[in-house]
């Protein structure tokens, strides 16, 4: 799927007009009311979102106690051509309507995660990844988001996530373009919206200036969205105590990681959603949780399960009205029926998926409240405020 080109020349001007009109700011009508227990669901094979073979994965998501699912089908931005386009053989935008209907049949709330990568699977995070022609990039990105907004409105999607980890183009210099895009999306889609950023792990006691310099348009959104991949240890196989200290004593600053995120919520008045959080099942997962092993490394599903349990446990000590929920990263459109042995050997043995691994039971216990486990306080009186 290529991005439609008919609006490319007019899109930049349209953004300026939309921003100048001063269209109403978001009302935040549902801020803090949802508790999202979600799982991210990626397409790795074009056509599989609409394939009946995916019933097994959707049933698995539902069986964990999850009540939300986010759909991520990646597009690429190629700096050589300057184009946003589908990733050949992978992007499955056309299958999303069928997948959304099937998810809702399982009583799952739905999110669409607009995901743009480089051809080498990176994000537009570093300054070196910034598009040479940012105006043209935003014209194309606006076209992509308009298609997602129309789909989300038509299929009654609950949350739209407008991009991933684009730190190279999310600061104050690009606020006008983002405000125009966001207000265009709101003119087409009535649901909640957020954006997914990488928080600055090196900061202790963040300020409002820190918040706005990283992402200049939080005020236009309903939630703060973050990729949450903190280093928990410098050892390949840490003890549980070491992993716990990784949350309470940030390896860069010595500060409490979750309390820093809580501060961002307090500074902006917006609840936080973890758009991405999870662990691969491989030695070293605590060192760089967000790094995909790509089929390499020593499988360690026990470590993955322990890191999930530590994350839930530490989060349960800090949650309150500041925390709206999470999407666990992730399951995908491979499954046991399509690829026998995929979960016990090769690529999947060390990757993020926790289907058919010990972490599955950990997730189920925390999402379903087994043995009294709960991510959020169980009574309103015990809610901690930001």
N, C-alpha and C positions, 0 to 999 in steps of 0.2 A: 504494500500500500504506500503510494507516494502522497505527500501532503499536497492538497489542491493548490494550484498556482494562480488561479483567477483573481485572488485577492491580494497577492503579494505586493503589488505596487501601491495599493491604497491603504494597506493595513497600518503602516506607521502613522499616517495622518489620522486615521480613525482612532488610534490609541490616544493621540493628543486631544482630539475632540471629546472623547469619552471622559478623559480626566478633567478637561476644562469645564465640562457640563456640571461637574460636582454631583454626580449621581449619588444617591444615599449610601452612606457607609453601612457595613454589615451590622445587623442588630444583635448578633450573638444569642439568638433566641434559645439555643439548646446548650449553651456553654455550661459544662460541669454536670449536665443531667445524665449523660451516658457514661456507662462503665464498659469500655470496650475490651472484651476478651476475644482477640482476633488472631487469625493466622493468615499470612501472606501466601498467595497462590500464583505461581509464575507459569507462563507458557514457554517451553523450550522447543516445541515442535509446532509449526504452523498447522492449523486445522484441528488440534487436539482439544481446544476449549469446547468445541461443538461435537466432539466424538463421544459416543456412549461409553467408551472405555474409561471416561473420567468419573463415572459414578462412584467408583471405589474410593477415589481421593476425596470427593465431596462428602461421602459417608464418613470417611475417617475424620475430616475436620469437624463434622457435627458430633462425632462420638467423643471428642476430647472435652466437651463442655464449652467449646468456643461458641460465641453467639454472633461473631462478625467474621467476614472474610474479605481480604483485599485482593484485587486482580491487577497483576503487573505483567504487561506484555511489552517488551522493550523496543524503542525506536533508537536509531543512531544519528548522531551529528558527525558528519565527516568534514573535517577542517579543510581537506584538499578540494572537495567539491563545493563546500559551503552549504550543503543540503541536509535537512532532516528527512530521514526515510526509514522505511521498515527494515529490520534486520532480516535478511533473506533466510527463509526456512524456519524462522523463529517467531517473528511478530504475528500475533493472531487477533488483531483488532476485530476482524469480521466475526470471530467466534464468540466475542464477549456477550452479545445479547442472549444467546442460548445458555451460556454459562451463568449469567445473572439470574435467569429464570430458574435454572436448576438449583442454584444456591438458595433463592427465596423459597423454593418448594421445601427446603430443609430448615426453614425458619431462621435463616442466617441474614443478618443485616449486611449490606454490601458497600464496599468502597472501591473506587477506581483510582489507581495510582499511575499517573502519567510519568513515564520513566524514559529519560533520554540519556544514552550512553555514548562514549566514543567507540570507534570501531574495535578498540582493544579492551572493551568492557570497563573502562574507567568512567568517572563522572566529570562534569565540568566544574571541578573544585579548584584547581590551582590556576593562577594567573596565566600559565602557559597554555591552558585549554580554552581561554577566552576566544570566542569567534572573532575573526578579523573584522567582519562587518556585523556589528551587533544589531543595527537597525534591521538588517535583512533576517538575522536570526530570529528576532522578536516577531517579525511579520510571519515567518513560518511557524514559530511556536504558537502564536495566536491562532493560526489556522488549525493546528493540531488540537489545541485546547477547545476551540469552538466545536469541533467534532465530538470531543469527549463530553462537553457540556450538554450538547443536544442528546447524546446517547444516555447520559446520566439522568436528564429530565424525563426522557421517554420511558426509561426502564425503572424510574423511581429509585435511583441509587441514593444511599443515605449520606455518603461522604465522597468528595472529590479532592484528590491530592494533586496539587498543581506543580509537579516537578520534583526533582531529586538532586540534592547536594550540589546546586549550581552556585557555589560560593564565588566563583569568578565573575558572575553577573548579577549578584543579588544585593549589592551594597547601595549606598545613597546615590551613586552616579546613574543607577538604572531604576530608581524608584518610579519615575514617571511611566516608563514602559510597563512595569509590573502593575501599577495602579490601573492603567488603562486595560490591561489584560484581565485583571481580577474583576473589574466592574463589567467588562464585556461578558465574562463567565456568569456573573450574577444576573445579568439581564436575560440569560438563557436557561439558567438552572437555579432552582429554588432551595436546594439542599445546603448542607454545611460544607465548608471548604477549608483546606489547610495547604501547607507546603512543607516539604521535608528538607531539613538542613542538618549539617554536621555541627554540633555545638563545639565551641572552642574549649577543648579539654584542658588547655594550659592555664585557664583563668581561675583565679580564686576570688570570691566576693565580686561577681560580675556586676557591672553598672548598666544603666539604661543606655548609655553611649555604646557599650560593648554590644548590647542587644541589637541596636539599630544599625551599627556599622556592619554587622554580619549579615543581617537580613533587614532591609529598610522598609518592609511593607507588612510586618506582623500586624499592625493596627487595622489592616484591611481584612484580616482572616478571622476565623472562628476559634482555631486552636493553634498552638505552637506545635509543629511537627518536627521530630528529631530522629536521626539515625543514631542509635545508642550502642556504641561499640567500644567501651572503655577497656584499656589494658588492665587486667586484674592481677597479673603476676609476670615476672621475667623468667619463670621456669616452665619447661614444657609440660610437666605434670605437677601442678601445685597441690598442696593439701587444701582441704576445705577451709581451714582457718586463713590460709594465705589468700584464697579467693575472696573471702569475706572482707579482709583488710583492703583488698583492691577497690571495693565499693566505698568504704569509709575513709580510706586514706589514698587519695588520688596519687598515682605514681609520679605525676609531674608537679603537683602543687601541694600535696599532703592534705588537701581538703576533702570533704565528703561529696562524692560525685552527685548523689541524688539531691542533696541540699542545694547544690549549685543550680540544678535544673529547677528546683522549687523556687529559687530566687528569680529565675527568668520569668516564671509564671507570675510571681508577685509584682515584678517590675512592669509587666505588660497588662496584667489583669486577664490573661488568657490561660485556660487549662492546657496541659501538655499531653500530647499523644506520642508514644513511641511508634513511629511508622515502621522502623526496622529495629529488631533486637533479636539476637539468637547466637548460636554457637555451632561451629562445625564439629563433627565427631572425629577429632584427630588430635594427636599430641601437638601441643603448642596453641590450642584454641584459646587459652587464657591470655596469651601474649598479644595476639592480633585477632580478636574475635570476628572482625568483619572481612577478613581475607579468605577468599575461597581457595582451598587446597588444590582444586583442579585435578583431582584424581591422584595426588601425590601425598606422601606422608604415611605415618603409622596410625591405622584406625584405632580410635579409643572412644567407643560409645559410652563407657562408664564415666569418662571425664565430661562428655557433653551433658549427661544426665545430672552430674553433680553441679556443673556450672549453672544449669537451668534452676535447680533447686536453690542454690545460693542466691541467684538473682531474684527469684520470687520471694524468698525469705527476707532479703535486705529491703526489697521494695515494700513489703507488707509493713515494715517498721516506719516507713516514711510517707505512705500514701495518705491522701486527704483530698480536699476539693481541688487542689492544684493538678491532680493526676486524672486524666480522662481515660487512659487505657493504653493498649498496645496491640501491635500485630507481630506475631512471632515469625521470624525469617528462617525457613519457609518450607512449603511443600511445592511440588511442581507437577507438570503434566506427564512425567514419567509415572508408570505404576507397575506393580508386580505382574499384572496380567499381560501388559505390553512387553515388558522386559524382564523375564524371569531371572532371579538372582541379582537384580540391579541394586537392591538394598543391602546385600551382603557381600558384595565384591565390587572392585573397580571404583569408578568415580563416586558413586553414591555412598560407599562405605565410609568416606571421609568428609562428605559434604554436609550442608546445613540441614537437610531433611531429617526429621525425627520420626517419621513413619517407620514402623518395624524396628525401632531402636528403644533402648531403655528410657530415653528422655520422653517418649510418648506417655509413659505412665506417670512421670513427674508432672507433665503438662496437664494431664487429665485430673490428677489430684488437686492441683491448684485452681484450675478452671472450674472444676465441679464441686469444690469444697469438701473433698474427702478428708476424713480425720480432722475436721474442723479447720482446715487450711483456708485462708481467705486473703486475697491480695489487698482488699479494702477493709477498713474497720466495719464490723458487723452492725454497729448501732450509730445512729446520727449523733448521739451525744459524744461518741469517741472520735468523731471526725477531727483530724488535725487541719488547721487552716494554714495556708501558705505563709 
